[in-house]
Amino acid sequence: MILLLFTYPLQRFLVLVPILLRAQPGARLVEASADSYSTLTQSYVYLLWRSGYVHSSILRFMAHSHSKLSACANCSYTFPESQPDDFCPKCGQQNQEVSLSMGHVMEEFLEGIFHFDSKVFRTAKLLLLRPGELTKQFLQGHRMPYVPPIRLYVFISFVFFFLLSISVPHSSTRPSKELIRDAKLRAAADSLRQNAAKQPNMIVFDNGDSPMTASLGMDFSQEELVKLSQDPTPARIDSAIRSRGLEPTLWRKTALRQTVRTLNMSPEEMTRKWLKNLPILMFVLMPLFALLLKGLYLRQRQYYLSHLIFSIHFHCFVFVLFIVNLVLSRFSDGDWFELLLMILPAVYFFLALRNNFGQSSAKTLAKVLLVMVSYGLVLTTGIIVSVLVSVLLL
């Protein structure tokens, strides 16, 4: 049924557009308002009938009218005879007979497709081609024609982080050969350090211990950590800490356990662990980005929510750029687009600020540089914290 509806010949469509417009003057097939977008489905059904592509009995089955009820099916509110009964004044549900027919399902499907697509196309056009205009339209009250900011961010960020996660190769553990090779290299390094003690003229660079364990006074060599990683039971962890004359506190045991676990993990797996925390990090940083804008435009006395909406739309645009980069990287090297990734966000941010706040180019450029530097520091700090959290939660 769906295939028949969407694959009728193009020439019939072109021939029947004038017929449809003569039959329904002023009807618009693309722009449908939120309160009357069912007219679009009726027009579409009418077009199919006039084309003769679908039998009229099928279309009548699809576009049947719903009979109204005397009481609301949801809250049992009784409609007075003199009162409009299209919607329930108590709960707001549309007053129509419950119908589970195929025609009703198809009608709802067509209405949802056309209405949702029109919102997506209008939102994408403003978001990608007119920097700052989507935020401006939203703050001016033009909200029904566009996808809401939170819903837009959830959808785009989901696509971005999903593509990012599948772009990392699946490798959960490091091969045992790598561990053995590392252990041999560390043993050779220890041997060099011992020889260096006997020969003062020899210079050997010491790699040092694990930063996490060294900060707690536990000077384990890499070879000891590799051996411990083969069977890191709680008893062996406690014994290793006591061998250094230290009390096995909760923090020391956690630090040693996580250090040992990282030895058995491949870089890809560690990256995947960090990527799990990245969506939370970006969701937390967006309000901080809006707070920076609030401080820079304090004299304009705009609500913080206005800057937050701007922040959401800007991050959505950046995520779209990264989505395009991830897709292109699957088919080509994409080096040229990675260069654009360093330029386009700043240019977009400048144009969006100019469009929303209307200040001069010089002032806007100065604020762009200030925000980029400040947000860069905040983003770097957030990434470091998220990496540490990812290591502690391995």
C-alpha positions as CSV (number, residue, x, y, z in Angstrom):
1,M,0.0,0.0,0.0
2,I,2.8,2.5,0.9
3,L,4.6,1.6,-2.3
4,L,1.5,2.3,-4.4
5,L,1.0,5.7,-2.7
6,F,4.5,7.0,-3.2
7,T,5.5,5.6,-6.6
8,Y,2.8,6.9,-9.0
9,P,4.1,8.4,-12.2
10,L,5.6,11.9,-12.1
11,Q,3.8,13.0,-15.3
12,R,0.4,12.4,-13.7
13,F,1.4,14.5,-10.8
14,L,2.4,17.4,-13.0
15,V,-0.8,17.1,-15.0
16,L,-3.1,17.0,-12.0
17,V,-1.6,19.9,-10.0
18,P,-3.7,22.5,-11.9
19,I,-6.8,20.2,-11.5
20,L,-6.3,20.0,-7.8
21,L,-5.8,23.8,-7.5
22,R,-8.9,24.5,-9.5
23,A,-10.9,22.0,-7.3
24,Q,-9.6,23.5,-4.1
25,P,-8.6,27.2,-4.5
26,G,-5.9,28.3,-2.2
27,A,-4.9,24.8,-1.1
28,R,-1.2,24.5,-0.3
29,L,0.4,21.0,-0.5
30,V,3.6,21.8,1.3
31,E,3.0,24.5,3.9
32,A,0.5,23.1,6.4
33,S,-0.2,24.8,9.7
34,A,-0.2,22.8,12.9
35,D,-4.0,23.1,13.5
36,S,-5.0,22.1,9.9
37,Y,-2.3,19.8,8.5
38,S,-4.9,17.1,8.1
39,T,-6.1,19.1,5.0
40,L,-2.8,18.1,3.4
41,T,-3.7,14.4,3.7
42,Q,-7.1,15.0,2.3
43,S,-5.6,16.9,-0.7
44,Y,-3.1,14.1,-1.2
45,V,-5.9,11.5,-1.2
46,Y,-7.9,13.7,-3.6
47,L,-4.9,13.9,-5.9
48,L,-4.5,10.2,-6.0
49,W,-8.2,9.7,-6.8
50,R,-8.2,12.2,-9.7
51,S,-5.1,10.6,-11.1
52,G,-6.9,7.2,-11.2
53,Y,-3.8,5.6,-9.8
54,V,-5.6,4.2,-6.8
55,H,-9.1,3.0,-6.8
56,S,-11.7,5.4,-5.3
57,S,-13.0,2.7,-2.9
58,I,-9.5,2.4,-1.3
59,L,-9.2,6.1,-0.9
60,R,-12.6,6.4,0.7
61,F,-11.5,3.6,3.1
62,M,-8.4,5.7,3.9
63,A,-10.0,9.1,4.2
64,H,-13.1,8.1,6.1
65,S,-14.6,10.6,8.5
66,H,-14.6,9.9,12.2
67,S,-17.9,10.0,14.0
68,K,-18.0,12.0,17.2
69,L,-18.8,10.7,20.7
70,S,-21.3,12.1,23.2
71,A,-18.7,11.7,26.0
72,C,-14.9,12.0,26.0
73,A,-13.3,8.6,25.7
74,N,-10.5,9.6,28.0
75,C,-12.1,11.3,31.0
76,S,-15.8,10.6,30.3
77,Y,-16.7,14.3,30.1
78,T,-20.2,14.7,28.6
79,F,-20.4,17.2,25.8
80,P,-23.4,19.6,26.1
81,E,-25.4,20.0,22.9
82,S,-24.7,23.8,22.6
83,Q,-20.9,23.4,23.2
84,P,-18.3,22.6,20.5
85,D,-17.4,19.0,20.7
86,D,-14.2,18.8,18.5
87,F,-12.0,18.6,21.6
88,C,-12.6,17.8,25.2
89,P,-12.5,21.0,27.3
90,K,-11.4,19.0,30.4
91,C,-8.5,16.9,29.1
92,G,-7.9,18.3,25.6
93,Q,-8.3,15.0,23.8
94,Q,-9.7,15.1,20.3
95,N,-13.3,13.8,20.2
96,Q,-13.6,11.0,17.7
97,E,-14.6,7.4,17.7
98,V,-11.8,5.0,18.5
99,S,-10.8,3.4,15.2
100,L,-8.1,0.9,14.6
101,S,-8.8,0.4,10.9
102,M,-6.1,0.3,8.3
103,G,-7.4,3.5,6.8
104,H,-7.1,5.4,10.0
105,V,-3.5,4.1,10.5
106,M,-2.6,5.2,6.9
107,E,-4.1,8.6,7.4
108,E,-2.2,9.2,10.7
109,F,0.9,7.9,8.9
110,L,0.6,10.4,6.0
111,E,-0.2,13.3,8.4
112,G,2.7,12.5,10.6
113,I,5.2,12.2,7.7
114,F,4.2,15.4,5.9
115,H,3.9,17.4,9.1
116,F,7.2,16.2,10.6
117,D,9.1,16.6,7.3
118,S,7.9,20.2,6.9
119,K,9.2,21.0,10.3
120,V,12.6,19.3,9.7
121,F,13.2,21.0,6.4
122,R,12.3,24.4,7.8
123,T,14.5,23.9,10.8
124,A,17.5,22.5,8.8
125,K,17.3,25.4,6.4
126,L,17.6,28.0,9.1
127,L,20.1,26.1,11.2
128,L,22.5,25.4,8.4
129,L,22.1,28.3,6.0
130,R,21.1,31.3,8.2
131,P,23.2,31.4,11.4
132,G,21.3,32.6,14.4
133,E,18.0,32.9,12.6
134,L,16.5,29.8,14.2
135,T,17.2,31.1,17.7
136,K,15.8,34.5,16.6
137,Q,12.5,33.0,15.3
138,F,12.1,30.9,18.4
139,L,12.6,33.8,20.8
140,Q,10.1,35.9,18.7
141,G,7.4,33.3,19.3
142,H,7.5,31.5,16.0
143,R,7.8,28.0,17.5
144,M,5.2,25.8,15.8
145,P,6.9,25.6,12.4
146,Y,10.2,24.4,13.8
147,V,11.6,21.4,15.8
148,P,11.9,22.4,19.5
149,P,15.5,23.0,20.6
150,I,15.8,20.2,23.2
151,R,14.3,17.7,20.7
152,L,16.6,18.9,18.0
153,Y,19.6,18.6,20.3
154,V,18.7,15.1,21.5
155,F,18.2,13.8,17.9
156,I,21.4,15.4,16.4
157,S,23.6,14.5,19.4
158,F,22.3,10.9,19.3
159,V,23.2,10.5,15.7
160,F,26.6,12.1,16.3
161,F,27.6,10.1,19.3
162,F,26.3,6.9,17.7
163,L,28.4,7.4,14.6
164,L,31.4,8.4,16.8
165,S,31.1,5.2,18.8
166,I,30.9,2.9,15.8
167,S,33.9,4.6,14.2
168,V,36.2,3.4,17.0
169,P,37.5,-0.2,16.3
170,H,36.3,-2.9,18.7
171,S,39.2,-4.3,20.7
172,S,38.5,-5.0,24.3
173,T,41.9,-6.2,25.5
174,R,45.5,-5.8,24.5
175,P,47.1,-9.0,23.0
176,S,49.2,-11.0,25.4
177,K,52.2,-10.6,23.1
178,E,52.0,-6.8,23.6
179,L,52.0,-7.3,27.4
180,I,55.0,-9.7,27.2
181,R,56.9,-7.3,24.9
182,D,56.2,-4.4,27.3
183,A,57.4,-6.4,30.2
184,K,60.6,-7.4,28.4
185,L,61.2,-3.7,27.5
186,R,60.6,-2.6,31.1
187,A,63.0,-5.4,32.3
188,A,65.6,-4.2,29.9
189,A,65.1,-0.6,31.2
190,D,65.5,-1.8,34.8
191,S,68.7,-3.6,33.8
192,L,70.0,-0.4,32.2
193,R,69.3,1.6,35.4
194,Q,71.1,-0.9,37.5
195,N,74.1,-0.7,35.2
196,A,73.9,3.0,35.3
197,A,74.4,2.9,39.1
198,K,77.7,1.1,38.5
199,Q,78.8,3.4,35.7
200,P,78.2,7.1,36.6
201,N,79.0,8.3,33.1
202,M,76.1,6.4,31.5
203,I,72.9,8.5,31.1
204,V,69.6,6.7,31.3
205,F,66.2,8.4,31.0
206,D,63.8,7.0,33.6
207,N,60.2,6.6,32.5
208,G,59.0,6.6,36.1
209,D,56.1,4.8,37.6
210,S,52.4,5.0,36.9
211,P,51.3,8.6,37.8
212,M,48.3,7.3,39.7
213,T,50.3,5.0,41.9
214,A,53.4,7.2,42.2
215,S,51.3,10.0,43.6
216,L,50.3,7.7,46.4
217,G,53.9,6.7,47.2
218,M,53.5,3.2,45.6
219,D,56.7,2.9,43.5
220,F,55.7,-0.2,41.4
221,S,57.8,-1.0,38.4
222,Q,56.1,-1.7,35.1
223,E,57.1,-5.4,35.3
224,E,55.4,-5.7,38.7
225,L,52.2,-4.1,37.4
226,V,52.2,-6.4,34.4
227,K,52.5,-9.5,36.6
228,L,49.8,-8.2,38.9
229,S,47.5,-7.6,36.0
230,Q,47.4,-11.3,35.2
231,D,45.5,-12.0,38.4
232,P,44.4,-8.8,40.1
233,T,42.5,-10.3,43.0
234,P,41.7,-8.1,46.1
235,A,44.1,-10.2,48.2
236,R,47.0,-9.7,45.8
237,I,46.2,-5.9,45.6
238,D,46.3,-5.7,49.4
239,S,49.5,-7.7,49.5
240,A,51.2,-5.5,46.9
241,I,50.4,-2.3,48.8
242,R,51.6,-3.8,52.1
243,S,54.8,-4.8,50.4
244,R,55.6,-1.1,50.1
245,G,55.0,-0.6,53.9
246,L,51.7,1.2,53.3
247,E,48.2,0.6,54.6
248,P,45.8,-0.6,51.9
249,T,43.3,2.2,52.1
250,L,40.3,2.4,49.8
251,W,41.9,5.1,47.6
252,R,45.2,3.2,47.3
253,K,43.4,0.0,46.4
254,T,41.3,1.8,43.8
255,A,44.2,3.6,42.3
256,L,46.3,0.4,42.0
257,R,43.3,-1.7,40.7
258,Q,42.5,0.9,38.0
259,T,46.2,1.2,37.0
260,V,46.4,-2.6,36.5
261,R,43.2,-2.7,34.5
262,T,44.4,-0.1,32.1
263,L,47.4,-2.3,31.3
264,N,45.0,-5.0,29.9
265,M,43.0,-2.6,27.9
266,S,43.7,-1.5,24.3
267,P,43.7,2.2,23.4
268,E,40.5,1.6,21.4
269,E,38.7,0.2,24.4
270,M,39.9,3.1,26.6
271,T,38.6,5.5,24.0
272,R,35.2,3.8,24.0
273,K,35.0,4.0,27.7
274,W,35.7,7.8,27.5
275,L,33.1,8.3,24.7
276,K,30.4,6.9,27.0
277,N,30.9,10.0,29.3
278,L,31.3,12.5,26.4
279,P,27.5,13.1,25.9
280,I,27.1,13.9,29.6
281,L,30.1,16.3,29.4
282,M,28.7,18.2,26.4
283,F,25.3,18.4,28.0
284,V,26.9,19.9,31.1
285,L,29.1,22.3,29.1
286,M,26.2,23.8,27.1
287,P,24.8,25.8,30.1
288,L,28.3,27.0,30.8
289,F,28.6,28.2,27.2
290,A,25.3,30.1,27.7
291,L,26.6,31.5,30.9
292,L,29.6,33.0,29.1
293,L,27.3,34.6,26.6
294,K,25.1,36.0,29.4
295,G,28.2,37.7,30.9
296,L,29.3,39.2,27.6
297,Y,25.8,40.5,26.8
298,L,24.8,41.5,30.3
299,R,23.8,45.0,29.2
300,Q,21.2,43.8,26.8
301,R,19.2,42.3,29.7
302,Q,18.2,39.2,28.0
303,Y,17.0,36.1,29.9
304,Y,19.5,33.3,30.5
305,L,17.1,31.0,28.6
306,S,17.7,33.0,25.5
307,H,21.4,32.4,25.6
308,L,20.8,28.7,26.4
309,I,18.6,28.3,23.3
310,F,21.4,30.0,21.3
311,S,23.9,27.6,22.8
312,I,21.8,24.6,21.9
313,H,21.5,25.6,18.3
314,F,25.2,26.4,18.0
315,H,26.2,23.0,19.4
316,C,23.7,21.3,17.0
317,F,25.4,23.0,14.1
318,V,28.8,21.9,15.3
319,F,27.5,18.3,15.7
320,V,26.1,18.4,12.2
321,L,29.6,19.3,10.9
322,F,31.2,16.4,12.8
323,I,28.5,14.1,11.5
324,V,29.4,15.1,7.9
325,N,33.0,14.6,8.7
326,L,32.4,11.1,10.2
327,V,30.4,10.1,7.1
328,L,33.0,11.5,4.7
329,S,35.8,9.8,6.5
330,R,34.2,6.4,5.8
331,F,34.6,7.0,2.0
332,S,37.7,9.3,1.7
333,D,40.5,10.8,3.7
334,G,38.4,13.9,4.4
335,D,41.5,16.0,5.3
336,W,40.0,19.0,3.4
337,F,36.9,18.9,5.5
338,E,38.8,18.6,8.8
339,L,40.4,22.0,7.8
340,L,36.9,23.4,7.4
341,L,36.0,22.1,10.9
342,M,38.5,24.5,12.3
343,I,37.1,27.5,10.5
344,L,33.3,27.0,10.0
345,P,32.3,27.0,13.7
346,A,34.0,30.3,14.3
347,V,32.5,31.9,11.2
348,Y,29.1,30.5,12.0
349,F,29.4,31.7,15.6
350,F,30.3,35.2,14.5
351,L,27.4,35.5,12.0
352,A,25.0,34.1,14.6
353,L,26.0,36.6,17.2
354,R,25.7,39.4,14.7
355,N,22.2,38.3,13.7
356,N,20.9,37.8,17.3
357,F,22.5,40.8,19.1
358,G,23.0,43.3,16.3
359,Q,26.3,44.7,17.5
360,S,29.1,46.0,15.3
361,S,31.5,43.6,13.6
362,A,34.4,44.8,15.7
363,K,32.6,44.2,19.0
364,T,31.2,40.9,17.8
365,L,34.7,39.7,16.6
366,A,36.2,40.6,20.0
367,K,33.5,38.6,21.8
368,V,33.9,35.7,19.5
369,L,37.6,35.5,20.3
370,L,37.0,35.9,24.1
371,V,34.3,33.2,24.1
372,M,36.4,30.8,22.0
373,V,39.4,31.1,24.3
374,S,37.3,30.8,27.5
375,Y,35.2,28.0,26.2
376,G,38.4,26.2,25.0
377,L,39.8,26.3,28.5
378,V,36.5,25.0,30.0
379,L,36.2,22.3,27.3
380,T,39.8,21.2,27.9
381,T,39.3,21.0,31.7
382,G,36.1,19.1,31.1
383,I,37.8,16.5,28.9
384,I,40.6,16.0,31.4
385,V,38.0,15.4,34.2
386,S,36.0,13.1,32.0
387,V,39.1,11.0,31.2
388,L,40.0,10.7,34.9
389,V,36.4,9.7,35.7
390,S,36.5,7.1,32.9
391,V,39.7,5.6,34.2
392,L,38.3,5.5,37.8
393,L,35.1,3.8,36.5
394,L,36.7,1.2,34.4
